Amino acid sequence: MSMPDEFRNFIQSNNLVDSNDRILLAVSGGIDSMAMAHLFLSIGTHPGIAHCNFSLRAAESDMDEEFVRDFAKRHDLPFYNVRFKTREYARRRKISVQMAARELRYEWFEKIRKANHYDLIAIAHNLNDNIETLLINLTRGTGLTGLSGIRPSGNYIIRPLLFATRQKITEYCNENGIAFREDRSNAETKYTRNKIRHLVLPVLKEINPSVEETLNETAQRFASLDKIVSGYVDQLIRTTSVASGDTTIFSVNKLTELNPDRALLFEVFSRYGITGSGSSDLSGLLKGNTGRMIITGTHRIVKNRGELIVEPAEGRKSADYQISKPEDLNDIPGILSAVIIDRGPDFIIPCEKNVACIDFEKICFPLVIRGWKKGDFFYPLGMNRKKKLSDYFTDRKYSLPDKENARILESDGKIVWILGERLDERFKVTSSTTTILLIRLQPCRS
């Protein structure tokens, strides 16, 4: 079977493309993406061409860009390009250059797809990329999803070259005179993927000359198994947790009643960034004390009494604000209204946690809304002695995320109000109060 026929069959058997789909090709100029571009042309499509210049190889990067631009022009294909300051982005985000390039290109591809009404983005991953990914995941520790390798499609992304080995692609390009650009960094073994490619796989091929096909078939079997297990994991998550926004709260009792083994726990929490290195901590987290946590690359899993609270690793902390005059309070996110009113004889203080009635004459501007810090104290309403906020939060059974997201209103270094929680005794409305600052927060979920 010819390469174009195999290409067409792979697309059809995996339902990658519908007849009316507009396709945007990610083309670096390398052998894989150039082969993919020619194959799409050979089956009669008219794709768009998207090229990223990561500014990592000086003049060579610019030559890659011109090479791809010329290809698009010769074939009368729409061309889109962008130039990134990849190293600067990596330093700012404190990630590797490779991870930075990945984040930048996928975000840009999606932007171009939407802006130009493409249905799909085609990436030129091949069969060797798939087994390299499998081996990398296996080395680092993974679950069924990681052992499944690279999927042919997902989230507008298709990978129509996954059927072809690197050798087959090379032969196709040589036979058809397809030009491409060489990236010398692909030969450097300082990168994990290149170590697998140049040092590990040759040894495995000595043991099994068909190791690429064998590992690819193994990945496909794991992918089938992952689909089966994934349905069970979905059900387990639904029965043991409650989701609200970007936070998911698991019941420790419900989890332990199911007596899940470590492998199943891993499959559940791998969805929140748990990797092989963190899987052994999960059982300990279930049995651990309040405050114990696991931080993954994407999420934070915190033990809080009978719950495991899962939320994005970056948290939900708000900025600090300085309020120079009363009306500025209305510009603070989360504050529904702030008004100054005269206290009449019929005024009744609302008994609502989201409302604070403050003696206006006892505060001085600027006010500050900020997070709490160690050593903070206040005089809880109804008490004549001070209490540390840390002790107050403990008494109120605040979880770690609750503590981190607590905000206070401060006047002249004194805490006036723990927002949505409790007023300070020193600033309460009394019989001698004539003017009230009434602040109403947006309702919070219970």
Residue pairs with C-beta under 8 A, 6 or more apart in sequence:
1 9
3 39
3 164
3 168
3 172
4 39
4 42
4 43
6 163
6 164
7 39
7 42
7 43
7 160
7 161
7 163
7 164
8 43
10 16
10 152
10 160
10 162
10 163
11 17
11 158
11 160
14 152
14 153
15 153
16 120
16 152
16 153
16 158
16 160
17 23
17 120
17 158
17 160
18 119
20 119
21 119
21 120
22 47
22 48
22 117
22 118
22 119
22 120
23 40
23 45
23 47
23 48
23 118
23 119
23 120
23 121
23 122
23 158
24 47
24 48
24 49
24 50
24 80
24 109
24 112
24 113
24 116
24 118
24 120
24 121
24 122
25 33
25 36
25 37
25 40
25 47
25 48
25 49
25 50
25 121
25 122
25 124
26 33
26 50
26 52
26 105
26 109
26 121
26 122
26 123
26 124
27 33
27 34
27 36
27 37
27 49
27 50
27 51
27 68
27 71
27 124
28 51
28 52
28 64
28 68
28 124
28 181
28 183
29 51
29 64
29 65
29 67
29 68
29 180
29 181
30 124
30 180
30 181
30 182
30 183
30 186
31 169
31 170
31 173
31 180
32 124
32 125
32 126
32 161
32 166
32 169
33 124
34 71
34 173
34 178
34 179
34 180
34 181
35 124
35 161
35 164
35 169
35 172
35 173
35 178
35 180
36 122
36 124
36 160
36 161
37 47
37 49
37 71
38 176
38 178
39 160
39 161
40 47
40 122
41 47
41 75
46 77
47 77
47 122
48 77
48 78
48 79
48 80
48 112
48 116
48 118
49 68
49 71
49 72
49 77
49 78
49 79
49 80
50 80
50 81
50 108
50 109
50 112
50 121
51 64
51 65
51 68
51 69
51 79
51 80
51 81
51 82
52 81
52 82
52 84
52 101
52 104
52 105
52 108
53 61
53 62
53 64
53 65
53 81
53 82
53 83
53 84
54 61
54 84
54 86
54 101
54 104
54 105
55 61
55 83
55 84
55 85
55 86
55 87
56 86
56 87
56 97
56 101
56 185
57 64
57 183
57 184
57 185
60 183
60 184
63 181
64 181
64 183
65 81
65 83
67 179
67 181
68 79
68 81
69 79
69 81
71 77
72 78
72 79
73 79
78 116
80 112
80 116
82 108
84 101
84 104
84 108
86 97
86 100
86 101
86 104
87 97
87 100
89 100
89 103
89 104
90 96
90 97
90 99
90 100
93 100
93 103
95 103
98 191
109 121
110 121
110 156
112 118
113 119
113 120
113 121
113 156
119 156
120 156
120 157
120 158
121 156
121 157
121 158
122 157
122 158
122 159
122 160
123 157
123 158
123 159
124 159
124 161
125 150
125 159
125 161
125 162
126 161
126 162
126 164
126 165
126 166
126 169
127 161
127 162
127 163
127 164
127 165
127 166
127 212
127 216
128 165
128 166
128 197
128 201
128 212
129 150
129 162
130 149
130 150
130 162
130 216
130 219
131 149
131 201
131 211
131 212
131 215
131 216
131 219
132 193
132 196
132 197
132 201
133 149
133 150
134 146
134 147
134 148
134 149
134 215
134 218
134 219
135 196
135 200
135 201
135 215
136 192
136 193
136 196
137 146
137 147
137 149
138 146
138 147
140 275
140 276
140 277
141 275
141 276
141 277
141 279
142 270
142 275
142 276
143 263
143 266
143 267
143 270
144 222
144 225
144 226
144 229
144 230
144 267
145 226
145 230
145 270
146 270
147 218
147 219
147 222
147 226
148 219
148 220
148 222
148 223
148 226
149 216
149 219
149 222
149 223
150 159
150 162
151 159
151 223
152 158
152 159
152 160
152 162
153 159
161 169
164 172
165 212
172 178
173 180
185 191
186 194
187 194
187 198
188 194
189 195
189 198
189 199
201 211
201 212
204 211
205 211
205 212
208 214
229 267
230 267
233 264
233 267
233 268
233 271
236 258
236 260
236 264
236 268
237 248
237 268
237 271
239 254
240 250
240 251
240 254
240 255
240 258
241 248
241 249
241 250
241 251
242 248
242 249
243 249
244 445
246 311
246 312
246 316
247 309
247 310
247 311
247 401
248 272
248 309
248 310
248 311
249 307
249 308
249 309
249 310
250 307
250 308
250 309
250 310
251 306
251 307
252 286
252 303
252 306
252 307
252 308
253 306
255 265
255 286
255 308
256 286
260 268
262 279
262 280
262 282
262 283
265 279
265 282
265 283
265 286
266 274
266 279
266 282
269 282
269 301
269 310
272 296
272 298
272 299
272 301
272 310
273 296
273 297
273 298
273 299
273 313
274 282
274 294
274 296
274 301
275 296
275 297
278 294
278 296
281 294
282 294
284 292
285 292
285 293
285 294
285 301
285 303
285 308
286 303
286 308
288 303
289 303
290 303
290 304
290 305
290 399
290 400
291 302
291 303
291 304
291 400
292 302
292 303
293 300
293 301
293 302
293 303
293 400
294 300
294 301
295 301
295 313
296 313
297 313
298 312
298 313
299 310
299 311
299 312
299 313
300 310
300 311
300 312
300 313
300 315
301 308
301 309
301 310
302 308
302 309
302 310
302 311
302 399
302 400
302 401
304 399
304 400
304 401
305 397
305 399
307 399
309 399
309 400
309 401
311 401
315 401
315 404
315 405
316 401
316 404
316 405
317 371
317 404
317 405
318 333
318 334
318 371
318 405
318 407
320 368
320 369
320 370
320 371
321 332
321 368
321 369
321 370
322 366
322 367
322 368
323 329
323 332
323 365
323 366
323 367
323 368
323 369
324 365
324 366
325 365
326 338
326 340
326 365
326 437
327 338
329 335
329 338
329 367
329 439
330 337
330 338
332 369
334 407
334 419
334 441
334 442
335 439
335 440
335 441
335 442
336 440
336 441
336 442
337 438
337 439
337 440
338 437
338 438
338 439
338 440
339 437
339 438
340 360
340 435
340 436
340 437
340 438
341 347
341 435
341 436
341 438
342 434
342 435
342 436
343 429
343 433
343 434
343 435
343 436
347 436
349 357
349 429
350 357
353 420
353 421
354 420
354 440
354 441
354 442
354 443
354 444
355 438
355 439
355 440
355 441
356 409
356 416
356 417
356 419
356 423
356 437
356 438
356 439
357 423
357 428
357 429
357 436
357 437
357 438
358 416
358 417
358 423
358 427
358 428
358 429
358 436
358 437
358 438
358 439
359 427
359 428
359 429
359 430
359 433
359 435
359 436
359 437
360 433
360 435
360 436
360 437
361 433
361 434
361 435
362 411
362 426
362 427
363 411
363 412
363 416
363 427
363 437
364 411
364 412
365 411
367 409
367 410
367 411
367 416
368 409
368 410
368 411
369 407
369 408
369 409
369 410
369 419
370 407
370 408
370 410
371 404
371 406
371 407
371 408
372 389
372 403
372 406
372 407
372 408
372 418
374 390
375 388
376 388
376 389
376 390
376 408
376 415
377 386
377 387
377 388
377 389
377 415
378 386
378 387
378 389
378 392
378 408
378 414
378 415
378 418
378 422
378 424
379 385
379 386
379 387
379 424
379 425
379 426
380 387
380 392
380 422
380 424
380 425
381 422
381 423
381 424
381 425
381 428
382 425
383 425
384 425
389 406
389 408
389 415
389 418
392 418
392 422
393 402
393 403
393 406
396 421
398 406
406 418
406 419
406 421
407 418
407 419
408 415
408 416
408 417
408 418
408 419
409 415
409 416
409 417
409 419
409 439
410 416
411 427
414 424
414 426
414 427
415 424
416 423
416 424
416 427
417 423
417 424
417 427
417 439
419 441
420 441
420 444
429 436
